[in-house]
Amino acid sequence: MTDQVTSHQGWGVGVYSYFKNHVVNVTSGIVTPTQGTKLVNPFTVFLNGFGGIDSIWNGKGDASVQNGPSQVNYLC
């Protein structure tokens, strides 16, 4: 993320996690400025391995983590 970004739009932006050899937990799969950003149906996917992604976008949305309730999460 950079302070120079003033607007951004994205559709179906997704982040996949596959941390094969080490436990890695990412707080948010997508981080953007709170003003001037529009994402439609962002998602995260836990493929395999260890750890995962704790939220989809700027701390919002369900986690996609090892042994979690769902391997794919959308923020609609």
ABEGO torsion letter per residue (X at the ends): XBAABABBBBBGBBBBBBBAABBBBBABABBBBABGBBBBGBBBBBABEBEEBABABGGBEBBBBBGBABABBBBX
